[in-house]
Amino acid sequence: MIKNILTIAFLSVLTLTSVSAQTSGIEIRLDGTGNDLAGTTHSVALNTNSPEIAGNIPFEIHFDVTNNTGQDQQLRITRKKINVPTTWVDQLCWPPSCFPTGSGISYITPNTAGNPAPIIVNGSQLTTNGETAELKPRITIDQSTATSALYRFYVTTTNGAFLDSIDLSINFTLGIQSIKQAPVITLAPNPATENITVSTGIIDNATVQIMDVLGNIIYRDVITNGSKLIDVSDFKNGVYFVVIDPVGMKPTNRKLIIKH
């Protein structure tokens, strides 16, 4: 009798687990098509020759979230760094905007009076504002070192109830051209308030550009005579990325902090 009760209880647990795994009601598809990737790991291989990150632009990937829970749902996304290099910087786009995630391990998209979490219409990938429920990580990869990263993105309700998740694994390797020596770059002062000097030693005619955390290029010029004095007095406080691209050599990234 006891054995039968235990067997029934065990089967009940299995049944509940199976139903729960199958009925989260959330589907996640790459670019809105193909197989449902919810609860899986999506892997990406990149290198310094990959067109997706040419010119040191942030890497973007687009996951569309479908709500099949049976009712309209106000949803948030939590980004968690499982194993990510400290030199990588990321943003998280989720309707209606893209958000800097900061340097912490976890980040949750907003739900405030001025910036409420989107409501995803039941049975669709659309918000009540007509936007696509697109989960879009935007990641600036440090291209100086071959490495890998693992991010996890949770889909939750506004009260924190877990619905589903997807992992993003990125394997980054160096391209063939990266066997060439990179220039010795110095950037000072850092943090900066008024001016910075970018030095490339004996390397001339290198392009220097400064990007904000959104990937927008806010400064671009050519370094001559091995150094360049740049006025940053009008830059807002925050983190920027200085990219030096010598002719025929591998570009180099440096993080710049502006603090007035």
Secondary structure, 3 states (H helix, E strand, C coil): CHHHHHHHHHHHHHHHHHHHHHCCCEEEEECCCCCCCCCCEEEEEEECCCHHHHHHCCEECCEEEEECCCCCEEEEEEEEEEECCCCCEEEEEECCEEEECCCCCEEECCCCCCCCCCEECCCECEECCCCECEEEEEEECCCCCCEEEEEEEEEEECCCCEEEEEEEEEEEECCHHHHCCCCCCEEECCCECCEEEEECCCCCCEEEEEECCCCCEEEEEEEECCEEEEECCCCCCEEEEEEEECCCCCCEEEEEEECC
